[in-house]
């Protein structure tokens, strides 16, 4: 008897932390639905790497901040499977500027992709999880509860995301669906270079971090694997902080 195939959906799964999460879940008897925004080259690259590990991969381009796009994406998912074991929302967008300088458009983009998308993705995934249960997980950041210069739009949207995790965790527990999040400190990715004064930020982070290093995408992927696995079966509605100890000081 062949092992049961596992089905996972990952938003923003082609680059940075999302890529590491996607690769960490790839293997024999795994089917991955990988969403990405516009970098087709990166998406094709991660698809190739996952297929080398034996996984089936379906690439799903589109902006998950748009509810109609989410519905279209999940029409494709429902055409491939009647069951979803896990949903990981990693996609994120936002501008780096002071809150006092934010445009309404800047605010809307961050809230749409970082928070509202988690709601619409979870709602779309729910019919595929109700029968057998599953895991829903969001990727957050320390800016959700700590002031970070020029990070207001994203940080505020991540705070909304973490509150949504708690509400969904309570409401979906009856269906054997666990909802959690991982909040990361400073992680070395290409998008980190978009931060204003990034070198100063790195220096400050390292000076206050007991681990004395930045995080890697793989660090976060390992936490995601734990939260999706049976070892975390009694964890509901939590945001697990992985920051090398930065938030202790």
HELIX and SHEET records of a PDB file:
HELIX    1   1 UNK A   16  UNK A   25  1                                  10    
HELIX    2   2 UNK A   40  UNK A   52  1                                  13    
HELIX    3   3 UNK A   67  UNK A   80  1                                  14    
HELIX    4   4 UNK A   99  UNK A  101  5                                   3    
HELIX    5   5 UNK A  104  UNK A  111  1                                   8    
HELIX    6   6 UNK A  112  UNK A  116  3                                   5    
HELIX    7   7 UNK A  117  UNK A  129  1                                  13    
HELIX    8   8 UNK A  142  UNK A  144  5                                   3    
HELIX    9   9 UNK A  152  UNK A  172  1                                  21    
HELIX   10  10 UNK A  173  UNK A  175  5                                   3    
HELIX   11  11 UNK A  190  UNK A  194  5                                   5    
HELIX   12  12 UNK A  198  UNK A  208  1                                  11    
HELIX   13  13 UNK A  217  UNK A  228  1                                  12    
HELIX   14  14 UNK A  230  UNK A  232  5                                   3    
HELIX   15  15 UNK A  246  UNK A  248  5                                   3    
SHEET    1   A 7 UNK A  56  UNK A  61  0                                        
SHEET    2   A 7 UNK A  30  UNK A  36  1                                        
SHEET    3   A 7 UNK A   6  UNK A  11  1                                        
SHEET    4   A 7 UNK A  86  UNK A  89  1                                        
SHEET    5   A 7 UNK A 134  UNK A 141  1                                        
SHEET    6   A 7 UNK A 177  UNK A 184  1                                        
SHEET    7   A 7 UNK A 239  UNK A 242  1                                        
END                                                                             
